[in-house]
């Protein structure tokens, strides 16, 4: 990657500072998740089919999300491929087909991590998204908080330790479910997963 290596509990709006990399956040001993590293595999079902993999380290500040999904929308069959690398506050959407990337900044986690626990930050973000917490449910022997979202593209999230293990979302008139099928904890991913070639150019 050119830079160094996928719940506002009614708090006032925060003034955004300078975006920080995973290395800088790690140096501050801040955590996005309470789990240091994991690899989660998801199955995509409903009105689409496919697979998603998310692997992270640095308590979530460094992560990779890869998704391949095929769906039919308005009579047209489409395939969506996502390759997304997170480095602290920076999120890189990479397109290997034309060697480009788009970068955006997300301060939601880091700007609260210094005064909230990872669980508190997660809940605050879900509240800020308009979520309403329902009764807990179990998936793969993990007790998940179930959140619903009225009138949103995201319909439902099952969250365990800040990690989404199940997601129901609308795409047009399609309902798509993404469900974890395998969870590996305490992994040691090759750091090359979280990089892309230097010759990639930023798409403006």
Secondary structure as GFF3:
##gff-version 3
##sequence-region A 1 204
A	DSSP	alpha_helix	22	27	.	.	.	ID=ss1
A	DSSP	beta_strand	38	46	.	.	.	ID=ss2
A	DSSP	beta_strand	48	57	.	.	.	ID=ss3
A	DSSP	three_ten_helix	58	60	.	.	.	ID=ss4
A	DSSP	beta_strand	62	73	.	.	.	ID=ss5
A	DSSP	beta_strand	76	87	.	.	.	ID=ss6
A	DSSP	beta_strand	90	95	.	.	.	ID=ss7
A	DSSP	beta_strand	100	105	.	.	.	ID=ss8
A	DSSP	alpha_helix	110	113	.	.	.	ID=ss9
A	DSSP	alpha_helix	118	128	.	.	.	ID=ss10
A	DSSP	beta_strand	132	133	.	.	.	ID=ss11
A	DSSP	beta_strand	137	139	.	.	.	ID=ss12
A	DSSP	beta_strand	142	148	.	.	.	ID=ss13
A	DSSP	beta_strand	154	160	.	.	.	ID=ss14
A	DSSP	beta_strand	163	171	.	.	.	ID=ss15
A	DSSP	beta_strand	174	185	.	.	.	ID=ss16
A	DSSP	three_ten_helix	191	194	.	.	.	ID=ss17
A	DSSP	beta_strand	201	202	.	.	.	ID=ss18
###
